[in-house]
Amino acid sequence: KAGVTQTPRYLIKTRGQQVTLSCSPISGHRSVSWYQQTPGQGLQFLFEYFSETQRNKGNFPGRFSGRQFSNSRSEMNVSTLELGDSALYLCASSFSGPPYEQYFGPGTRLTVT
Amino acid sequence: AQTVTQSQPEMSVQEAETVTLSCTYDTSESDYYLFWYKQPPSRQMILVIRQEAYKQQNATENRFSVNFQKAAKSFSLKISDSQLGDAAMYFCAYRSAEETSGSRLTFGEGTQLTVNP
């Protein structure tokens, strides 16, 4: 079974621009979560989508948004990029029931200049 | 809100030896799940082991085992017969069993494990 895929793997953007990252979950997984990883803040939860609905949201500004499509693929969007948005963005997918194990993609490395 | 603490930023172990990574958490919930993830230099997060809070028996996966002390809110990872490939950042993570929490994981700060040949 194919794992979680994320595209693109690397991205360089300029401050003020916007960016869209994509995540394709493992087949059969309906839950997709996004995390931001930085050296200073560690791993922080952004949001989770389940059956095309946002089920949970972390403490991030409204510039961070996401959506999920009927095939469970998910996208996250960051508008008006700031230097502090430079991070590794990880996507994880899981089944909706126990044991709730999340499987992570390889991440998208975003650099904002 | 739940918090997860890993008090050892770095650990090292000799190849073939045993090492234990510490993790404590704070929660008022009685039902939850705990995980250890490994992140090698490739940055790919890999699930190492899972523990359900309602199970008293400690989870084991080959050379990896946990010591789950629910009352003490402690969840340590023991790696036996350490191998060079075990070198990575290890994260402890908490997941609530509450339906409203969804699949959200709360992570600790991580412990960088070095394996010396």
Interface residues (C-beta under 8 A of the other chain):
Chain A: S31 S33 Y35 G42 L43 F45 E48 F50 R55 N56 G58 L88 L90 A92 S94 P98 P99 Y100 E101 Q102 Y103 F104 G105 P106 G107 R109
Chain B: Y33 F35 Y37 S42 R43 Q44 M45 I46 L47 R50 E52 F91 R95 T100 S101 G102 S103 R104 L105 T106 F107 G108 E109 G110
